[in-house]
Amino acid sequence: MNRGSFGSRLGILAAAAGSAIGLGNIWKFPFITGQNGGAAFILVYLCCIALIGLPVMVSEFVLGRRTQANAVGAFKAIAPEKPWYMAGYLGVGTAFVILSYYAMIVGWVFSYIYSAATGELMTVMPDQLGAYFGGVASGTTSSLLWTLLVLLVTGGIVIAGVKDGVEKYSKILMPALLVLLVVLMIRSVTLDGAYKGLEFLFKPDFSSLTTAGVLEALGHAFFSLSLGMGIILTYGSYIGKKEDIMKLAVQVTIADTAIALMAGIVIFPAVFAYGLEPNAGPGLIFITLPAVFKEMPFGQLFATLFFVLIAIAALTSTISLLEVVVAFATEEFKMSRKKATVISVGALYVLATLSILSFGPLSEFKVVAGKTFFDLFDFLTSNVTLALGGLLVCIFVGWVWGTENAVKEITSNGLFSFKYKAAYDLIIKIVAPAAITVIFLNSTGLLSKLVPANQMGTVMFTGFGAIVFVGMIVLNRRNRMKKADF
């Protein structure tokens, strides 16, 4: 079977960066930055990205390229006699469930594009914007239609193939995203009082940074790069041996972080210029910012451009999520790409319906632990399966396949230099698994039950430091024994 591959380095970068850039950058990053004090949070986040996110991304890239297989096939190829392929099934399942409810949220964005472009959004009074958003979310018929449109657009791109679909449209969408960001940044920073927003974003205030904020930075650094759900692994399988994986991973990481910061520059100066609160939470995009656009000259135009921007960022993610599922189906079940895409989109729409109904007729129906279908899907993927998937990748690459083999793939068997072998070995085998375990314990609420709130920071940093120290000793001793045997 001809799997297809990326046709150019720009295409690889556009697709891989697009997979990482999504609502997490444009929506979540600004509001968690606002909730955790601004610049101090960003500095911690950048450290977490460099120390944890980047090495794990490299590991997923090389695992995919080495095997030239989908998220399940990659594990089968390296460990055919062992059940590690279950980690691949976990990644595919996670991507599938996330896309089902993510498509619904993108549908809300499409709805806002329409209402902004027609001027309807500008007629809503600021104190009614919360109710307006509630109406959009709970409007079952409209949500079903908008979600279907999102899935059809995504499916139409993916069905065209890796080069003519995923790569081609990523190369169109990513430049469009950047152009819109620049236009909106210029508008935002030229507002009266905008400097307060820039100060909030770039002047660190460590007194406002809590242990909870550090944990949130760690968690977002991991999830922002689309790790643990098979996307990077799948895209890695479409990359040729002559591409520098380390350089590509660094570029994707920089692009992902830059887009998040640019989104902050769009949002916070405008929020401060109009005297609104930067810690408005998830409602920042759908409730707070429409109030800003209403007061802004040419507000309708900029509101429309802003929601188009969000839609583009989101579509680059829906494409990558669907590609994980389609690549798995075509290779493991020997389906044509067309058939796999059609079946996947149909199944996704059925599952998405449960999330849509969670905001309407089934809003009072609780599946388990007081959670609606949407709450359950979001909790399981965001707090359990993503972290578990990332942890399994680290253990597999570090201890089963071996970082020695991973480094050979990183360097393309010596074609490229890689000066961080010892650091990579330590991070993938010890540091990243420990960090991801902390993310898992925190996101599931287990950490707060195990450690008193007033001791959280001390216990966390002491424990993490001890794990890293012991890990360094173990790895050093192990390496000495290997040299002695040799």
TIPAGU-815246 format. One record per residue (C-alpha): z negated, y negated, x; residue in three letters. Coordinates in steps of 0.05 Angstrom, whole numbers, plus 32768, in hexadecimal, padded with zeros to 4 digits. Layout:
<pts>
ZYXALA;...
</pts>
This chain:
<pts>
800080008000MET;80127FBB801AASN;7FD07F958017ARG;7FED7F528028GLY;7FD07F208059SER;7FC87ED68066PHE;80077EB68081GLY;7FEA7E7C80AASER;7FA97E6580CAARG;7FA77E29809ALEU;7FAD7E5A8060GLY;7F747E84807BILE;7F487E478083LEU;7F5A7E2A803FALA;7F4C7E6C801BALA;7F0C7E7D8041ALA;7EF17E36803BALA;7F047E357FF2GLY;7EDC7E747FE6SER;7E9E7E538002ALA;7EAA7E0F7FE2ILE;7E997E107F98GLY;7E677DF77F65LEU;7E317E067F99GLY;7E4B7DCC7FC3ASN;7E5E7D9A7F8DILE;7E287DAB7F5ATRP;7DEC7DD07F77LYS;7DE87DB27FBDPHE;7DE17D6A7FA6PRO;7DAB7D787F73PHE;7D807DA67FA0ILE;7D877D707FD6THR;7D6F7D3D7FA3GLY;7D347D6A7F90GLN;7D1F7D767FD8ASN;7D207D307FF5GLY;7D667D268010GLY;7D767D24805BALA;7D3B7D4E8073ALA;7D527D868046PHE;7D9A7D7F8060ILE;7D837D8780A9LEU;7D5D7DC78099VAL;7D997DE08071TYR;7DC87DD380ACLEU;7D9A7DFA80DBCYS;7D987E3480AACYS;7DE47E3380A4ILE;7DED7E3680F0ALA;7DB87E6B80FDLEU;7DC17E9980C2ILE;7DFF7E8A8098GLY;7E327E8680D1LEU;7E207EC880F3PRO;7E1F7EEE80B1VAL;7E637ED0809FMET;7E7F7EE780E1VAL;7E657F2D80D4SER;7E877F318090GLU;7EC87F1680ADPHE;7ECA7F4980E5VAL;7EB67F8380B8LEU;7EF17F73808BGLY;7F247F6880C3ARG;7F0F7FA680E9ARG;7F1A7FD380ADTHR;7F527FAE8089GLN;7F317FC58048ALA;7F0F7FAA800AASN;7EC47FA28003ALA;7EB97FEC7FF3VAL;7EEF80088021GLY;7ED47FE3805DALA;7E928009805BPHE;7EB6804B804DLYS;7EE38041808AALA;7EAA803780BBILE;7E768066809DALA;7E9F80998075PRO;7E6880CE8071GLU;7E31809F805BLYS;7E23807A8019PRO;7E2B80358038TRP;7E67802A800ATYR;7E32801B7FD4MET;7E277FD87FF7ALA;7E717FCA7FEAGLY;7E697FDC7FA0TYR;7E2E7FAD7F9DLEU;7E597F747FB9GLY;7E927F817F89VAL;7E627F877F4EGLY;7E407F467F62THR;7E827F217F67ALA;7E977F3C7F23PHE;7E577F277EFFVAL;7E547EE37F21ILE;7E9D7ED47F0ELEU;7E8F7EE77EC5SER;7E5B7EAF7EBBTYR;7E787E807EF0TYR;7EB87E7E7EC7ALA;7E907E667E8CMET;7E727E2D7EB5ILE;7EB67E1A7ECFVAL;7ECD7E1A7E87GLY;7E987DE47E79TRP;7EB77DBC7EB2VAL;7EFC7DC37E94PHE;7EDF7DAA7E52SER;7EC37D6D7E75TYR;7F067D5F7E96ILE;7F267D5D7E51TYR;7EEF7D317E32SER;7EF07D027E6EALA;7F3C7CFC7E6EALA;7F407CEF7E23THR;7F077CBC7E27GLY;7ED97CE47DFAGLU;7EA47CEA7E31LEU;7EA27C9F7E39MET;7E8E7C957DF0THR;7E4F7CBF7DF7VAL;7E107C947DFFMET;7DE77CA37E3EPRO;7DAB7CBC7E16ASP;7DD97CEC7DF1GLN;7DFA7D0B7E2ELEU;7DC67D437E31GLY;7DD57D567DE9ALA;7E1F7D517DF7TYR;7E1B7D827E31PHE;7DF17DB07E05GLY;7E297DAE7DD2GLY;7E5D7DC07E06VAL;7E337DFB7E20ALA;7E227E157DDBSER;7E677E0C7DBCGLY;7E7A7E567DB9THR;7EC37E4F7DA4THR;7ED47E187DD6SER;7EAF7E3D7E0ESER;7ED57E7C7DFFLEU;7F177E567E03LEU;7F077E2F7E42TRP;7EEC7E6D7E65THR;7F2B7E937E53LEU;7F557E5B7E71LEU;7F2C7E5D7EB2VAL;7F367EA97EB8LEU;7F807EA57EA8LEU;7F8C7E6F7EDCVAL;7F647E977F0FTHR;7F877ED87EFDGLY;7FCC7EB77F01GLY;7FBE7EA17F48ILE;7FA17EE37F60VAL;7FD77F0D7F40ILE;800B7EEB7F6CALA;7FED7F0B7FAAGLY;7FC77EF87FE9VAL;7FFD7ECC8009LYS;80227EB37FCBASP;7FE47EAC7FA0GLY;7FA17EA57FC2VAL;7FBB7E838002GLU;7FF07E587FE1LYS;7FC37E3A7FADTYR;7F887E327FDDSER;7FB57E088009LYS;7FC47DDC7FCCILE;7F7E7DD97FAELEU;7F567DCB7FEEMET;7F7E7D8C8003PRO;7F7A7D747FBAALA;7F2F7D7E7FBDLEU;7F297D557FFCLEU;7F547D1C7FE1VAL;7F2A7D177FA2LEU;7EEA7D197FCALEU;7F017CE07FF6VAL;7F177CB57FBBVAL;7ED47CC07F97LEU;7EAC7CB47FD7MET;7ECE7C707FE1ILE;7EBF7C5D7F99ARG;7E767C747F9FSER;7E647C537FE1VAL;7E827C107FCBTHR;7E537C0A7F8FLEU;7E1B7BD67F93ASP;7DDC7BF97FABGLY;7E017C357FC5ALA;7DDF7C308009TYR;7D9E7C4B7FEALYS;7DC27C8B7FD9GLY;7DDE7C928020LEU;7D997C84803DGLU;7D7C7CBA8010PHE;7DB27CEA8027LEU;7DB07CDD8072PHE;7D6B7CC08084LYS;7D3A7CFA808CPRO;7CF67CF7806AASP;7CD27D368081PHE;7C947D248059SER;7CBC7D36801ASER;7CD27D7A8035LEU;7CA77DB4801CTHR;7CA57DFD802DTHR;7CC97E0A7FEBALA;7CFF7DDA8002GLY;7D087E008044VAL;7D0E7E41801ELEU;7D417E227FEFGLU;7D697E08802BALA;7D697E4E8049LEU;7D7F7E6E8008GLY;7DB67E3C7FFAHIS;7DD07E418042ALA;7DDA7E8B8037PHE;7DF87E887FF1PHE;7E247E4A7FFESER;7E517E70802DLEU;7E627EA67FF9SER;7E3E7EDC8020LEU;7E277F1E8004GLY;7E5C7F257FCDMET;7E977F417FF3GLY;7EC17F027FF5ILE;7EBF7EF48040ILE;7EC77F3E804FLEU;7F047F438022THR;7F247F05803FTYR;7F157F1F8084GLY;7F407F5C8075SER;7F7C7F2E806CTYR;7F747F0D80B1ILE;7F9E7F2280EDGLY;7F827F388130LYS;7F9C7EF98153LYS;7F6E7ECB812CGLU;7F2E7EB4814CASP;7EF97ECB8119ILE;7EC07EA28138MET;7EE97E628137LYS;7EFE7E6F80F0LEU;7EB77E7C80D8ALA;7E9F7E3C80FAVAL;7ED77E1480D8GLN;7EC77E328094VAL;7E7D7E23809DTHR;7E8C7DDB80B2ILE;7EBC7DD18077ALA;7E897DEE8046ASP;7E517DC18060THR;7E7E7D838065ALA;7E957D8B801CILE;7E4C7D918006ALA;7E397D51802CLEU;7E777D2C8011MET;7E627D407FCBALA;7E1E7D227FDAGLY;7E407CE27FF0ILE;7E667CE07FAEVAL;7E287CED7F84ILE;7DEA7CCC7FA2PHE;7E047C857FAFPRO;7E1C7C837F67ALA;7DDA7C9E7F4CVAL;7DB17C6B7F74PHE;7DE17C327F64ALA;7DD27C3B7F1ATYR;7D887C477F22GLY;7D887C907F0DLEU;7D5E7CC97F2AGLU;7D7C7CF47F62PRO;7D527D317F4FASN;7D707D3A7F0AALA;7D7D7D847F17GLY;7DB97DAA7EFBPRO;7DC47D737EC8GLY;7DD87D447F01LEU;7E227D567EF9ILE;7E287D5D7EADPHE;7DF57D2A7E95ILE;7DE17CF87ECBTHR;7E257CEA7EEALEU;7E4A7CDF7EA9PRO;7E187CA77E9CALA;7E2B7C897EDFVAL;7E757C8D7ED1PHE;7E6A7C6C7E8DLYS;7E4E7C2E7EB1GLU;7E817C2E7EEAMET;7EC17C067EE9PRO;7EFB7C357EDBPHE;7EC67C687EC9GLY;7EF47C937E9FGLN;7F247C9C7ED9LEU;7EEE7CAD7F0BPHE;7ECB7CDC7EDAALA;7F0C7D027ED0THR;7F187D067F1BLEU;7ED17D1D7F28PHE;7ED57D587EF7PHE;7F1B7D6A7F11VAL;7EFA7D6C7F56LEU;7EC47D9C7F3DILE;7EF87DC77F1BALA;7F217DCE7F5AILE;7EE47DE17F83ALA;7ED17E147F4FALA;7F177E327F4ALEU;7F197E3F7F95THR;7EDB7E6A7F89SER;7EF37E8E7F4ATHR;7F327EA27F70ILE;7F0A7EC17FA9SER;7EDA7EE47F7ALEU;7F137F037F53LEU;7F377F177F93GLU;7EFB7F417FA7VAL;7EFF7F687F66VAL;7F4B7F6F7F66VAL;7F4E7F857FAFALA;7F1A7FBB7F9FPHE;7F407FD37F62ALA;7F847FD57F83THR;7F6C7FFD7FBFGLU;7F37802A7FA2GLU;7F5C803B7F61PHE;7FA380337F7CLYS;7FB680007F47MET;7FEC7FCC7F4CSER;7FD27F857F57ARG;7FEC7F707F13LYS;7FC97FA87EEELYS;7F887F9E7F15ALA;7F887F537F07THR;7F967F5B7EBDVAL;7F607F8F7EB3ILE;7F2E7F677EDDSER;7F3A7F277EB7VAL;7F327F4C7E74GLY;7EF17F6D7E8AALA;7ED77F2B7EA5LEU;7EE57F077E64TYR;7EBF7F3C7E3DVAL;7E837F347E6BLEU;7E897EE87E6BALA;7E847EE97E1FTHR;7E3C7F017E25LEU;7E2B7EC57E50SER;7E4F7E967E20ILE;7E297EB27DE4LEU;7DE87EA87E0ASER;7DF07E5D7DFEPHE;7E037E677DB5GLY;7DF67E9F7D83PRO;7DD07ECA7DB5LEU;7DA67E917DD2SER;7D667EAF7DB4GLU;7D787EF77DC8PHE;7D537F0D7E06LYS;7D6C7F487E2DVAL;7D307F537E5AVAL;7CF67F297E75ALA;7D077EF07E46GLY;7D4D7EE77E63LYS;7D8E7EDE7E3DTHR;7DCC7F027E57PHE;7DDF7EC47E7FPHE;7D997EBE7E9CASP;7D997F077EAFLEU;7DDD7F067ED0PHE;7DCB7EC77EF7ASP;7D877EE17F0DPHE;7DA07F257F23LEU;7DDB7F0A7F4CTHR;7DBC7ECB7F68SER;7D777EE87F78ASN;7D817F327F83VAL;7DC77F4E7F91THR;7DE17F167FBDLEU;7DA67F1A7FEBALA;7DA77F667FEBLEU;7DF27F667FFAGLY;7DE97F378035GLY;7DAE7F60804FLEU;7DD77FA0804CLEU;7E117F808072VAL;7DE17F6A80A9CYS;7DC27FAF80AFILE;7E057FD280ADPHE;7E267FA580E1VAL;7DE87FA1810DGLY;7DCD7FE8810BTRP;7E03801680EFVAL;7E467FFC8108TRP;7E247FD88142GLY;7E297F90815ATHR;7E4F7FA98198GLU;7E897FBE816BASN;7E837F7E8143ALA;7E887F558182VAL;7EC77F7B8197LYS;7EE67F678154GLU;7ECD7F1F815BILE;7EF07F19819ETHR;7F2D7F418186SER;7F1F7F7381BFASN;7F197F3C81F3GLY;7F4F7F0C81DBLEU;7F1A7ED781CCPHE;7ED97EC681EFSER;7E967ECD81CDPHE;7E5A7EB281F3LYS;7E247EC081C0TYR;7E1F7F0C81C1LYS;7DD47F0F81CDALA;7DC57EDA8198ALA;7DF47EFC8166TYR;7DD37F408173ASP;7D8E7F238166LEU;7DA37EFC8128ILE;7DC97F348105ILE;7D967F6A8115LYS;7D557F44810DILE;7D577EFA80F9VAL;7D897EFC80C0ALA;7D6B7F3A809EPRO;7D267F1980A3ALA;7D407ED78087ALA;7D667EFA804EILE;7D287F22803DTHR;7D017EE08037VAL;7D397EC4800BILE;7D347F027FDFPHE;7CE87EFF7FD9LEU;7CEA7EB57FCAASN;7D237EB57F97SER;7D047EEF7F70THR;7CBF7ECF7F6FGLY;7C9F7F077F97LEU;7C8F7EDA7FD2LEU;7C627EAC7FA9SER;7C3D7EEA7F90LYS;7C337F057FD5LEU;7C1F7EC47FF8VAL;7BF37E8B7FDCPRO;7C197E4A7FD4ALA;7BEC7E248004ASN;7BF87E57803AGLN;7C437E62802EMET;7C5D7E378067GLY;7C2D7E53809BTHR;7C367E9C8088VAL;7C817E968082MET;7C8E7E7580C5PHE;7C5A7E9E80EATHR;7C747EDF80CCGLY;7CBD7ECD80D9PHE;7CAD7EB98121GLY;7C887EFA812DALA;7CC37F238111ILE;7CF47EFF813FVAL;7CC67F07817CPHE;7CBC7F518170VAL;7D067F598162GLY;7D187F3981A5MET;7CEA7F6981C9ILE;7D067FA681A5VAL;7D4E7F9281B1LEU;7D407F8181FAASN;7D207FC58205ARG;7D597FE881E0ARG;7D8D7FC5820BASN;7D697FD9824BARG;7D6780228234MET;7DB280208225LYS;7DC08005826BLYS;7D93803A828AALA;7DB780728264ASP;7DF98055827APHE;
</pts>
